[in-house]
Amino acid sequence: MSMTLVALLGVLCLFLLILLKMPISFAMFMVGFFGMLYMTSPIAAYNVISSGIWEQLSGYSLSVIPLFIFMGELLFRSGITEKIFAAAYAWIGHFRGSMATTTILSSAGFAAVSGSNTATAATVGTIALPEMKKFGYSRALSAGSVAAGGTLGVIIPPSSVLIVIALQAELAIRDLFLASIVPGLILVVLFIATIGLLCRRRPDMGPAGVRSSWSVRWRSLKGIIEIGALFTLVLGGLFAGWFTSTEAAAVGCIGAMLITLIQGKLSWAVLSEAIANALKSSAMILMLVAGAVIFGRFLTITRLPYMVGEWAAALPLPAIMVMACILLIYVIGGALMDAMGFLIISIPIFFPVALALGYDPIWFGVVVCIVTSMGAITPPVGVNAFIVKSLDAELRMGETFRGVGYFILPYLLCIALLLVIPQLVLFVL
């Protein structure tokens, strides 16, 4: 068989194994290994496994993943989320839809130290859903704002997804973090504008709350001084060149531990639970990386990514049209399977295409992160939607997906803006 046919059969087998519920990391490993056995020899295949995985997993930069995850786990248990929510509500609680807006702002605040969409949705949702129910908010809007706000966890740095993209595409983590800040803020503004328009058309969806006094507003800021200082230290130090990405993550862990201690929440039980959860999440991500190494080497041998890149560059279409088609594939892929898994599978194929079309690799990394994060709220997978449903027994799945549907248009507008004006991502570099 030709190399192209072998590569296409390999991709088909990969998706069949995923449909059969095999973990994505194992499916990539099996397809990549047996593909290399066929294309080369047993000795070459075993050498790639031993040298490729060791080279990737023994890298110093990879330690940034467990460190940032551990930081988020500690802050999740510190009680800081309640203070972020209270501060946001104190300032804007008197507007229509303010509780949903507060949910988005709290999600953005927690995302800045979490790096996980599911953790952000679960943490903020635990606080926000009962509050919105108390104020008579539409259940669909409540569910949608929590689920959509949770997706900010993988867009606003530090983000585990951006770290994996950086490792896969051999990009600087610092540059991806810096470039994702403005798109993340654009998405926050579009989410809030959507809530405002919905509540203006239908005031019953989000009744206004009580106006807080100025003294209450200023006092509420004391509860988020620690988290603001930590965010400034970690990301400010990273962007200023004081720390490498790994050192910034280590500083973040120490800061998170101090915050948890100051809040009176640090104990051996909390520490051991945070470590255990961080290890589980890190192991899952590292297994994905290991599987991606083998699958990526197989695709490299078949030269499929380069052939796809050459084919796309030769199409009689503007580069922006080709890129729009690629992003549509990411939208569909993110909706049908785990976002990070699809990213890891697809980056070896589409990253060379983006380069061949003349797009900046940092821009491409940020945009595909945003596009696939939308998959966390779209059916049939929509993991954030299912998390939100599990937090409220009265919510129906139909209401939850109707709620997240309100936030699909802001996502599409953000993606279109970044596609038409790439400098929104690149001007900070």
Number of C-alpha atoms within 10 A of each C-alpha: 6 8 14 16 12 18 23 14 13 21 18 12 16 23 17 13 17 16 13 10 10 14 15 25 23 18 23 31 24 19 23 27 22 18 24 23 16 13 19 13 13 14 10 13 21 14 12 19 20 11 10 15 18 12 12 17 16 10 9 9 16 18 17 22 26 25 24 27 26 28 25 27 26 28 24 22 19 22 16 19 24 17 18 26 25 20 24 22 26 24 20 20 22 16 18 23 30 25 30 32 28 25 30 28 23 28 32 26 23 31 27 26 29 30 29 27 28 22 22 32 31 20 21 25 26 17 17 25 22 14 15 22 13 9 13 15 21 21 22 21 27 30 34 27 31 33 36 32 33 34 29 33 30 28 33 29 29 34 28 24 29 27 24 22 26 21 17 21 16 10 17 14 25 21 18 27 23 22 25 28 19 17 21 23 15 18 25 23 17 18 24 23 14 18 24 20 13 18 22 14 9 12 16 15 21 27 20 20 17 11 15 14 10 11 9 13 18 13 11 20 18 12 19 19 13 19 22 14 12 21 19 12 19 23 24 16 17 22 17 10 12 14 19 17 27 20 18 24 25 21 20 23 24 16 22 25 20 17 21 23 14 12 15 11 18 17 11 9 10 16 17 11 15 20 18 14 15 22 17 12 14 21 14 13 20 19 18 23 26 21 25 28 25 26 28 23 20 29 24 15 15 21 15 20 23 19 15 17 19 15 12 20 19 12 10 8 10 10 17 13 11 18 19 14 11 15 20 14 15 25 21 15 19 29 24 18 22 18 26 22 20 17 23 26 25 18 21 22 20 22 20 21 24 23 14 18 19 11 17 13 18 23 22 24 24 27 24 22 23 28 25 28 29 26 26 28 29 23 17 14 17 23 22 30 28 19 18 27 21 14 17 15 8 9 16 15 16 10 19 25 23 16 24 28 18 19 25 17 14 20 21 16 14 20 20 14 15 20 20 10 11 16 14 18 24 19 9 12 11
